[in-house]
Amino acid sequence: MKKILALILVIPAILFTSTDSLSHRVNVYAVLAHDSVEGEGDFGKGRPCKSCEVIVYDEGGKEISRGKTDEEGKFRIPLPKGGGQNPLRVVLEAGPGHKGEWEIVPHKSEPMAIEGESQKEGRPSHLSSQEARAPLEREIREIVREEVQNGINSLAKEIVSLRQTGPNFRDIIGGLGYIVGIAGIFLYIKAKASPKKD
């Protein structure tokens, strides 16, 4: 009986210890914003990573820039010229054993050719009204692409935060209820199986 009571007390202690370790997981999210990397980091459930080191690596693993998070867990790290043209890895270090990473793959936009451009002299030939609109269309496409990317970045951030949430208080209490219920069933079966003393 003492062994079963000890088991009932040890299991919740193990569960609470494991949920505590989950609460120290580091979530990081970053986007490429022109000549810098912007993002934020937290420990889950809205607890920001304050004054934590953020390091940006290029695709070869070489450090190209670094900075720190602010009091809200946000960061903006300037990149060297041309630093955002290839894939980047952002690492947020929040103390021993607490590290989060985020990969950034920049969108490669191809230049749009203008019809009627003279290849020999590098100057436009006679431009029709449609050809004259091409630079305006290019600007509109770039604005639309940027706005769509901002929307995608917001959704990606929400997906990451939803995917990385740990158990809440209700889940923990429910789990403890299951454990107590199983222990009760075990004790009931053991009591029925043991011979009765007269």
Secondary structure, DSSP 4 states (H G I P E B T S, - for coil): -HHHHHHHHHHHHHHHHHHHHHTTPPEEEEEEETTEEEEEEESSTT-B-TT-EEEEE-TTS-EEEEEE--TTSEEEEE--TTTTSS-EEEEEE-STT-EEEEEE----PPPPPPTTB-TTTSSB-S--HHHHHHHHHHHHHHHHHHHHHHHHHHHHHHHHHHHT----HHHHHHHHHHHHHHHHHHHHHHHHHSPPP-
